Amino acid sequence: AQGCASPLEFLRRHAFCFHWPLIAVINTTRIANPIIDIIMADRTNTDPARMEKIVSLCKRRGFIFQAAEIYGGLNGCWDYGPMGVELKRNLKEYWWRKNVQERDDVVGMDGSILTHNSVLVASGHVGGFSDPMCDCLLTKERLRADQVPAQSGMGFFYTGAVKKDGSWSMEKEYSVLVDSEKQADKARKTAAQYYAQLAGKDVSHKEMELKGERMEAITDSTMYNPANGSLLTEAREFNLMFKTTIGATSDENDPNATGWLRPETAQSIFCQYKNILDSSRVKLPFGIAQIGKSFRNEINPRNFTFRSREFEQMEIEYFCRPEDGLRLVDEWLEHRLCFYDEVGVPREHIHILDVPDGERAFYSKKTYDLEYEFPFGIQELEGIAYRTDYDLSCHQKGSGRPLEYFDEETREKFIPHVVEPSAGCDRTILAIICEAFDEEELVDDKGKKDVRTVLRFVPRMAPIKAAIFPLLKKNEEQVRIAREIEKTLQPWMPVFYDETGAVGRRYRRQDEVGTPFCITVDFETLGENDASLKDTVTIRHRDSMEQERVAIKDLLHWLIARVR
């Protein structure tokens, strides 16, 4: 630390850590691009039965559990079990390897989750990161007000209701929208159900008598729930960020104590851009990568882990000269498609949407959405956006600190533009599981049919790379050799030892968690049936169920060549 004013200055100068902060509708038309295969997609195609099987398997085999399940569950939050955490770790490590380790133009960082209020004020999140919401008066369902379709029909209006026995009455206006006057009975039933809820928990709508009924034709109204015709509440803004107070004696009314759980990982990268530029001696174009948790107070978490309130992002902010932005966004598109191929999500199952003017974020000059064919429909997996210089300009203005880049060759000073490939880690995990899930119908020698459930992970993503079995758990020599193989492989990869049940059942258990290779120590390993096979093991391949023999001494190298 010689030459530095303090240990903190030494850490800052050499990029060990930074003080945080140092500064205060999708288009379905396919794009015409020679590097991608353009396929029109059926967005209405869903398979709920398949999705239900996947969710069940994830719980049964220890991939994903509902958070706080023993207390009824925490909506929009999920815990990864023993298999899930290994799968997620494999994905994150491979993403880091391909985007940071194997590139010389991308560096990494790990930013703080707690975010300074001024950062999100400058970025536009505070005051702008909200949705207009309204509630259905009948079901209490919460809807995005800007997504309620305009509807026309006959409106039935009421001034109140009274119980037929006279024990309760209320003067409160309510209305229902139906297609025509012929559906009057439907409208009256809906209104009676609404007033019955106000009268008490055990009151039936059949006990209600409606008051002041009148009809009126309604045209292009967004004030009714399209699912049941019930009146909606007035729209109000719903904050999508989680707010907190910072400091032991902080007051929630003190603006200086206000903090946020970050809604995205990008802002910490923008705030530390200048520090990383100065400490890492990088030159344009270069990227800063980060994997980390983000938090959004989703109104309606749904589709298993796809839309959650706590989620993990794998994100790169790639800084470049203004004239290179459009070219680089296409280069990153191809790079990301190759990545998904390598983790088991083939590019023919990914649909690329070129988001048109008017539907992109106002600061974006180009955005591609990569979407996957989930069993619940085609949904976004990753966005690749050309954000121009919007973010760094906002933080330069908000902090009063210079964030320009100085080009030593041209002697220019300018704010770099940014291309952002932003992937959801949890969404990618779900896509990998959905793609791998298979039910294979088998017929044995006697003609009996059976269904084999298997997760066909590419080996590099599989939570367990190899399972090791002694053929007979009572055979001490087989058990000893199997345990020795386990100890040899454990430092190099996750393996699993199993000696319980018939070998066929052990195979099936490993098929369900996606283990690509099963190693069996048998009598041939001991040289009892054929001396030439001594010290070899049987390896069973998950996908083909074919078997081959490999020498124990070659086993480690054989596996490493196939699981990386």
PATORTI-137727 format. One record per residue (C-alpha): residue number from 1; residue in one letter; y, z, x negated. Coordinates in steps of 0.02 Angstrom, whole numbers. Each point is the difference from the previous one (the first is absolute). Last residue first. Example, Ala and Ser with C-alpha at 12.3 -4.5 7.8 and 13.67 -1.06 7.14 Angstrom:
<lumdos>
(2 'S' (-53 357 -684))
(1 'A' (-172 33 69))
</lumdos>
This chain:
<lumdos>
(564 'R' (-1480 -964 869))
(563 'V' (-166 32 88))
(562 'R' (-111 -139 -66))
(561 'A' (22 3 -190))
(560 'I' (5 190 6))
(559 'L' (-169 2 87))
(558 'W' (-97 -102 -129))
(557 'H' (89 91 -143))
(556 'L' (-59 168 67))
(555 'L' (-177 -58 42))
(554 'D' (-45 -82 -166))
(553 'K' (-91 151 -73))
(552 'I' (-87 31 168))
(551 'A' (-74 -175 -4))
(550 'V' (33 -100 156))
(549 'R' (-120 -51 138))
(548 'E' (52 -105 149))
(547 'Q' (9 23 187))
(546 'E' (68 -103 144))
(545 'M' (84 88 146))
(544 'S' (120 -149 5))
(543 'D' (158 100 33))
(542 'R' (-48 169 -73))
(541 'H' (-90 -54 -158))
(540 'R' (-150 107 -48))
(539 'I' (-22 46 -182))
(538 'T' (-175 54 -53))
(537 'V' (-6 94 -164))
(536 'T' (-66 -36 -175))
(535 'D' (-63 125 -127))
(534 'K' (-179 -65 11))
(533 'L' (-13 -173 78))
(532 'S' (-111 -73 -137))
(531 'A' (-122 145 22))
(530 'D' (-41 -55 176))
(529 'N' (-64 119 133))
(528 'E' (33 169 -84))
(527 'G' (144 -54 -111))
(526 'L' (111 145 55))
(525 'T' (132 -118 65))
(524 'E' (-139 -96 87))
(523 'F' (-39 161 96))
(522 'D' (176 2 74))
(521 'V' (180 38 -46))
(520 'T' (103 -89 131))
(519 'I' (178 -62 -27))
(518 'C' (102 -51 153))
(517 'F' (143 -123 -23))
(516 'P' (148 -54 108))
(515 'T' (34 169 84))
(514 'G' (94 -46 161))
(513 'V' (0 168 90))
(512 'E' (-118 -59 137))
(511 'D' (-111 -94 -123))
(510 'Q' (-23 163 -97))
(509 'R' (-74 86 152))
(508 'R' (-110 -152 32))
(507 'Y' (-69 1 -177))
(506 'R' (-42 185 15))
(505 'R' (-94 -38 160))
(504 'G' (-103 -133 -88))
(503 'V' (-35 118 -146))
(502 'A' (-79 127 118))
(501 'G' (89 166 18))
(500 'T' (101 106 -121))
(499 'E' (14 -41 -186))
(498 'D' (181 -56 -8))
(497 'Y' (117 -6 -151))
(496 'F' (169 -83 23))
(495 'V' (108 -93 -126))
(494 'P' (187 -12 -31))
(493 'M' (34 -96 -161))
(492 'W' (8 16 -190))
(491 'P' (-19 185 -37))
(490 'Q' (-134 12 136))
(489 'L' (-113 -139 -67))
(488 'T' (-93 95 -137))
(487 'K' (-15 159 103))
(486 'E' (-76 -96 147))
(485 'I' (-120 -92 -115))
(484 'E' (-58 168 -68))
(483 'R' (-23 66 178))
(482 'A' (-108 -151 44))
(481 'I' (-104 25 -157))
(480 'R' (-33 184 41))
(479 'V' (-38 -36 183))
(478 'Q' (-126 -135 -46))
(477 'E' (-83 119 -125))
(476 'E' (-7 143 125))
(475 'N' (-86 -102 136))
(474 'K' (30 106 155))
(473 'K' (159 -95 41))
(472 'L' (-99 -161 12))
(471 'L' (82 -169 -28))
(470 'P' (138 83 -101))
(469 'F' (161 -71 67))
(468 'I' (169 -44 -78))
(467 'A' (143 -71 101))
(466 'A' (124 -117 -83))
(465 'K' (184 -46 13))
(464 'I' (48 130 129))
(463 'P' (171 -21 81))
(462 'A' (-19 -192 -4))
(461 'M' (162 -89 -46))
(460 'R' (-57 -78 -165))
(459 'P' (-168 -44 80))
(458 'V' (77 -112 136))
(457 'F' (-31 100 157))
(456 'R' (-136 -61 117))
(455 'L' (-8 152 113))
(454 'V' (-172 -3 82))
(453 'T' (-77 43 167))
(452 'R' (-179 -67 9))
(451 'V' (-62 -45 173))
(450 'D' (-187 -6 33))
(449 'K' (-121 -120 82))
(448 'K' (-188 23 -7))
(447 'G' (-96 -158 -43))
(446 'K' (-139 92 -90))
(445 'D' (62 -55 -172))
(444 'D' (174 68 38))
(443 'V' (143 -90 90))
(442 'L' (179 38 -49))
(441 'E' (164 -14 93))
(440 'E' (150 31 -111))
(439 'E' (146 104 62))
(438 'D' (149 -24 -115))
(437 'F' (154 95 -54))
(436 'A' (78 -67 -161))
(435 'E' (149 -87 80))
(434 'C' (42 149 109))
(433 'I' (-17 119 -148))
(432 'I' (110 -108 -112))
(431 'A' (129 -21 139))
(430 'L' (5 189 27))
(429 'I' (25 31 -185))
(428 'T' (138 -131 0))
(427 'R' (85 87 145))
(426 'D' (-11 166 -91))
(425 'C' (76 -73 -159))
(424 'G' (140 -90 92))
(423 'A' (66 -141 -107))
(422 'S' (179 -40 -54))
(421 'P' (34 -154 -107))
(420 'E' (189 12 -27))
(419 'V' (104 -136 -82))
(418 'V' (167 68 -61))
(417 'H' (165 -75 -57))
(416 'P' (87 67 -155))
(415 'I' (182 60 3))
(414 'F' (101 -99 -125))
(413 'K' (72 3 -176))
(412 'E' (-8 -160 -100))
(411 'R' (3 -10 -191))
(410 'T' (-119 -150 12))
(409 'E' (-124 64 -129))
(408 'E' (35 187 16))
(407 'D' (-19 -2 189))
(406 'F' (82 159 64))
(405 'Y' (-75 69 161))
(404 'E' (116 85 122))
(403 'L' (-33 172 71))
(402 'P' (170 79 -28))
(401 'R' (14 173 81))
(400 'G' (114 35 149))
(399 'S' (-149 74 90))
(398 'G' (16 -86 169))
(397 'K' (70 -165 -67))
(396 'Q' (-128 -16 -138))
(395 'H' (-134 58 121))
(394 'C' (45 -133 128))
(393 'S' (12 -137 -132))
(392 'L' (-170 49 -70))
(391 'D' (-77 -17 172))
(390 'Y' (83 -162 57))
(389 'D' (-24 -102 -159))
(388 'T' (-119 -127 82))
(387 'R' (-138 82 104))
(386 'Y' (-130 -139 -24))
(385 'A' (-141 76 100))
(384 'I' (-189 2 -18))
(383 'G' (-73 102 142))
(382 'E' (-177 67 7))
(381 'L' (-140 31 124))
(380 'E' (81 -50 163))
(379 'Q' (-110 -13 154))
(378 'I' (-118 -125 81))
(377 'G' (-95 89 139))
(376 'F' (-95 161 35))
(375 'P' (-153 -58 -100))
(374 'F' (120 -33 -146))
(373 'E' (37 -181 -47))
(372 'Y' (121 29 -143))
(371 'E' (185 -41 -17))
(370 'L' (104 -42 -153))
(369 'D' (184 -5 48))
(368 'Y' (109 -113 -106))
(367 'T' (185 32 -12))
(366 'K' (141 -108 -68))
(365 'K' (189 21 -12))
(364 'S' (-4 184 48))
(363 'Y' (158 104 27))
(362 'F' (1 -19 190))
(361 'A' (-182 54 15))
(360 'R' (-98 -150 60))
(359 'E' (-9 -49 183))
(358 'G' (164 -96 9))
(357 'D' (-52 -124 -132))
(356 'P' (-188 -28 5))
(355 'V' (-142 112 -63))
(354 'D' (-122 -113 -93))
(353 'L' (-166 69 61))
(352 'I' (-155 -6 -108))
(351 'H' (-167 34 83))
(350 'I' (-135 87 -100))
(349 'H' (-182 -27 49))
(348 'E' (-12 -160 -105))
(347 'R' (72 102 -144))
(346 'P' (-158 102 -14))
(345 'V' (20 190 11))
(344 'G' (-127 70 -125))
(343 'V' (106 77 -137))
(342 'E' (8 -159 -105))
(341 'D' (50 -112 145))
(340 'Y' (140 121 42))
(339 'F' (65 -14 -178))
(338 'C' (-2 -190 3))
(337 'L' (107 2 158))
(336 'R' (121 119 -88))
(335 'H' (24 -117 -148))
(334 'E' (26 -150 114))
(333 'L' (137 90 97))
(332 'W' (76 68 -161))
(331 'E' (27 -178 -62))
(330 'D' (78 -50 166))
(329 'V' (123 148 -8))
(328 'L' (35 -47 -180))
(327 'R' (64 -174 40))
(326 'L' (118 64 133))
(325 'G' (71 135 -114))
(324 'D' (25 -99 -161))
(323 'E' (182 -55 26))
(322 'P' (57 179 29))
(321 'R' (-72 64 -166))
(320 'C' (-145 118 18))
(319 'F' (-57 176 44))
(318 'Y' (-176 26 70))
(317 'E' (-10 154 110))
(316 'I' (-186 36 15))
(315 'E' (-87 103 134))
(314 'M' (-166 79 40))
(313 'Q' (37 111 150))
(312 'E' (-90 152 68))
(311 'F' (11 64 178))
(310 'E' (55 149 102))
(309 'R' (53 -36 179))
(308 'S' (-139 -125 26))
(307 'R' (-19 -178 63))
(306 'F' (-159 -81 -69))
(305 'T' (-98 162 -22))
(304 'F' (-89 -12 169))
(303 'N' (86 -133 107))
(302 'R' (144 109 57))
(301 'P' (149 109 -40))
(300 'N' (125 -14 145))
(299 'I' (175 60 -39))
(298 'E' (-24 -6 -188))
(297 'N' (92 137 -93))
(296 'R' (-7 -89 -166))
(295 'F' (-58 74 -164))
(294 'S' (-34 -76 -170))
(293 'K' (-132 44 -129))
(292 'G' (-10 -84 -170))
(291 'I' (-45 -145 -111))
(290 'Q' (142 -69 -106))
(289 'A' (36 -156 -99))
(288 'I' (160 -51 -88))
(287 'G' (17 -186 -38))
(286 'F' (76 -110 -133))
(285 'P' (93 -166 -9))
(284 'L' (109 44 -85))
(283 'K' (-13 105 -158))
(282 'V' (-86 164 -36))
(281 'R' (59 126 -129))
(280 'S' (-96 143 82))
(279 'S' (138 132 -6))
(278 'D' (151 -104 53))
(277 'L' (-85 -102 138))
(276 'I' (-98 152 58))
(275 'N' (159 102 16))
(274 'K' (90 -144 87))
(273 'Y' (-140 -26 128))
(272 'Q' (-16 185 39))
(271 'C' (95 -7 166))
(270 'F' (-80 -167 47))
(269 'I' (-175 67 -34))
(268 'S' (34 159 100))
(267 'Q' (56 -111 145))
(266 'A' (-158 -105 4))
(265 'T' (-126 137 39))
(264 'E' (31 -4 188))
(263 'P' (45 122 139))
(262 'R' (30 139 -128))
(261 'L' (-17 175 68))
(260 'W' (182 40 26))
(259 'G' (129 122 -64))
(258 'T' (149 92 73))
(257 'A' (68 148 -98))
(256 'N' (168 -82 -38))
(255 'P' (20 -42 185))
(254 'D' (-5 186 44))
(253 'N' (-52 15 183))
(252 'E' (-182 32 -49))
(251 'D' (62 145 -106))
(250 'S' (-78 21 -171))
(249 'T' (-37 171 -72))
(248 'A' (-166 -45 -82))
(247 'G' (55 -178 -42))
(246 'I' (-27 -170 80))
(245 'T' (4 -32 186))
(244 'T' (-115 -128 83))
(243 'K' (8 -162 99))
(242 'F' (-149 -111 37))
(241 'M' (57 -178 32))
(240 'L' (-30 -113 152))
(239 'N' (150 68 97))
(238 'F' (-12 -45 186))
(237 'E' (156 -75 80))
(236 'R' (11 12 188))
(235 'A' (-43 -120 141))
(234 'E' (25 62 179))
(233 'T' (-161 62 79))
(232 'L' (-126 -122 72))
(231 'L' (-41 -34 183))
(230 'S' (-183 -27 39))
(229 'G' (-70 -176 21))
(228 'N' (-173 45 -68))
(227 'A' (-29 -89 -166))
(226 'P' (165 -96 -8))
(225 'N' (95 166 -1))
(224 'Y' (166 -31 88))
(223 'M' (182 -2 -56))
(222 'T' (-5 -168 -89))
(221 'S' (61 -97 153))
(220 'D' (0 -189 12))
(219 'T' (29 -11 189))
(218 'I' (-26 137 130))
(217 'A' (-11 -25 188))
(216 'E' (42 159 95))
(215 'M' (-101 113 113))
(214 'R' (44 168 78))
(213 'E' (-92 163 22))
(212 'G' (104 154 37))
(211 'K' (-135 133 -12))
(210 'L' (-184 -3 -53))
(209 'E' (-130 117 75))
(208 'M' (-118 79 -126))
(207 'E' (-168 83 29))
(206 'K' (-96 -160 -43))
(205 'H' (80 4 -172))
(204 'S' (-104 153 -36))
(203 'V' (75 164 -61))
(202 'D' (-99 95 -132))
(201 'K' (127 -8 -141))
(200 'G' (153 29 106))
(199 'A' (136 -80 107))
(198 'L' (71 -106 -140))
(197 'Q' (-169 -82 -30))
(196 'A' (-15 -32 187))
(195 'Y' (170 -89 -5))
(194 'Y' (-65 -128 -125))
(193 'Q' (-167 -23 89))
(192 'A' (92 -30 164))
(191 'A' (106 -134 -83))
(190 'T' (-154 -89 -67))
(189 'K' (-86 9 169))
(188 'R' (156 -66 88))
(187 'A' (12 -148 -120))
(186 'K' (-184 -45 24))
(185 'D' (19 11 189))
(184 'A' (152 -114 -6))
(183 'Q' (-95 -136 -93))
(182 'K' (36 -133 131))
(181 'E' (186 22 -34))
(180 'S' (-26 -91 -164))
(179 'D' (-47 17 -183))
(178 'V' (27 187 -15))
(177 'L' (140 104 -76))
(176 'V' (9 187 37))
(175 'S' (151 112 27))
(174 'Y' (52 181 -13))
(173 'E' (147 104 59))
(172 'K' (-16 189 8))
(171 'E' (21 112 153))
(170 'M' (-150 116 -4))
(169 'S' (-110 86 129))
(168 'W' (-135 133 1))
(167 'S' (-92 109 128))
(166 'G' (32 -118 148))
(165 'D' (-186 -31 36))
(164 'K' (24 -187 -31))
(163 'K' (74 34 -170))
(162 'V' (172 -78 -17))
(161 'A' (66 -147 -98))
(160 'G' (159 -71 -75))
(159 'T' (132 -136 12))
(158 'Y' (-121 -146 -13))
(157 'F' (18 -181 -57))
(156 'F' (-130 -138 12))
(155 'G' (43 -149 -113))
(154 'M' (-70 -171 36))
(153 'G' (-30 -118 -145))
(152 'S' (69 -53 -168))
(151 'Q' (-41 59 -176))
(150 'A' (87 -7 -169))
(149 'P' (-123 54 -135))
(148 'V' (8 174 -79))
(147 'Q' (6 -29 -188))
(146 'D' (181 52 -29))
(145 'A' (-31 165 92))
(144 'R' (-146 44 -114))
(143 'L' (-115 97 115))
(142 'R' (-51 182 20))
(141 'E' (-133 39 131))
(140 'K' (51 148 110))
(139 'T' (-124 -65 132))
(138 'L' (116 -3 153))
(137 'L' (177 7 -72))
(136 'C' (-46 -128 -134))
(135 'D' (102 44 -153))
(134 'C' (132 -98 -95))
(133 'M' (29 -33 -184))
(132 'P' (132 -91 -103))
(131 'D' (-65 -1 -179))
(130 'S' (67 86 -154))
(129 'F' (33 -33 -184))
(128 'G' (184 -45 16))
(127 'G' (98 163 -2))
(126 'V' (-80 60 -160))
(125 'H' (-105 -146 -60))
(124 'G' (147 -105 -57))
(123 'S' (-42 0 -185))
(122 'A' (160 98 -41))
(121 'V' (-37 134 130))
(120 'L' (-180 6 -60))
(119 'V' (51 39 -178))
(118 'S' (138 119 56))
(117 'N' (-127 110 92))
(116 'H' (-100 31 -158))
(115 'T' (-185 -38 21))
(114 'L' (-151 114 -9))
(113 'I' (-147 -110 -47))
(112 'S' (53 -10 -182))
(111 'G' (-37 -158 -99))
(110 'D' (-150 -51 -103))
(109 'M' (39 -144 -119))
(108 'G' (-82 -155 -69))
(107 'V' (41 -148 -110))
(106 'V' (-18 -186 37))
(105 'D' (35 -148 -116))
(104 'D' (-144 21 -124))
(103 'R' (-135 -20 132))
(102 'E' (-182 59 -7))
(101 'Q' (41 185 15))
(100 'V' (135 -19 133))
(99 'N' (-49 -114 144))
(98 'K' (-186 -29 -28))
(97 'R' (-42 174 -68))
(96 'W' (113 89 123))
(95 'W' (-80 -91 148))
(94 'Y' (-172 36 -73))
(93 'E' (41 186 -17))
(92 'K' (70 8 175))
(91 'L' (-151 -88 77))
(90 'N' (-128 104 -94))
(89 'R' (91 161 45))
(88 'K' (-3 -49 183))
(87 'L' (-186 -36 -3))
(86 'E' (-34 165 -90))
(85 'V' (109 95 125))
(84 'G' (-90 -81 145))
(83 'M' (-175 43 -59))
(82 'P' (36 185 -26))
(81 'G' (112 16 154))
(80 'Y' (174 -72 29))
(79 'D' (110 101 118))
(78 'W' (104 -84 135))
(77 'C' (168 26 86))
(76 'G' (71 -95 150))
(75 'N' (-42 136 126))
(74 'L' (-48 166 -76))
(73 'G' (-171 46 67))
(72 'G' (-64 120 133))
(71 'Y' (0 155 -109))
(70 'I' (-170 -37 -79))
(69 'E' (62 -178 -33))
(68 'A' (143 56 -111))
(67 'A' (18 -178 -68))
(66 'Q' (-120 -125 81))
(65 'F' (-135 -45 -125))
(64 'I' (-26 -152 -113))
(63 'F' (-140 -56 -117))
(62 'G' (-131 136 18))
(61 'R' (-151 -96 63))
(60 'R' (5 54 182))
(59 'K' (190 -7 11))
(58 'C' (20 -176 -70))
(57 'L' (-155 -58 95))
(56 'S' (75 53 167))
(55 'V' (165 -88 -37))
(54 'I' (-94 -158 -50))
(53 'K' (-109 5 157))
(52 'E' (154 18 111))
(51 'M' (83 -147 -88))
(50 'R' (-152 -109 34))
(49 'A' (3 46 185))
(48 'P' (188 -32 10))
(47 'D' (-17 -181 -61))
(46 'T' (166 -91 15))
(45 'N' (55 -183 13))
(44 'T' (174 -11 77))
(43 'R' (83 -54 -163))
(42 'D' (-101 -161 -12))
(41 'A' (55 -66 -169))
(40 'M' (65 -168 -60))
(39 'I' (-54 -34 -177))
(38 'I' (106 -53 -148))
(37 'D' (-90 4 -168))
(36 'I' (121 58 -131))
(35 'I' (70 -66 -163))
(34 'P' (68 -164 72))
(33 'N' (124 87 117))
(32 'A' (48 -54 174))
(31 'I' (10 165 90))
(30 'R' (-100 43 154))
(29 'T' (97 29 161))
(28 'T' (-38 171 74))
(27 'N' (175 72 -34))
(26 'I' (3 189 5))
(25 'V' (108 102 120))
(24 'A' (742 1007 -1084))
(23 'I' (-60 -52 -159))
(22 'L' (-110 100 -118))
(21 'P' (-112 35 149))
(20 'W' (-120 69 -44))
(19 'H' (14 54 -183))
(18 'F' (-102 -119 -106))
(17 'C' (-166 20 -88))
(16 'F' (-100 -58 -150))
(15 'A' (109 -154 -28))
(14 'H' (40 23 -185))
(13 'R' (184 38 22))
(12 'R' (-29 110 151))
(11 'L' (-129 109 -87))
(10 'F' (111 20 -155))
(9 'E' (152 42 109))
(8 'L' (-103 134 88))
(7 'P' (-51 73 -170))
(6 'S' (186 18 -39))
(5 'A' (145 -84 -89))
(4 'C' (-112 -131 -78))
(3 'G' (15 -54 -182))
(2 'Q' (-167 76 -46))
(1 'A' (-115 19 150))
</lumdos>
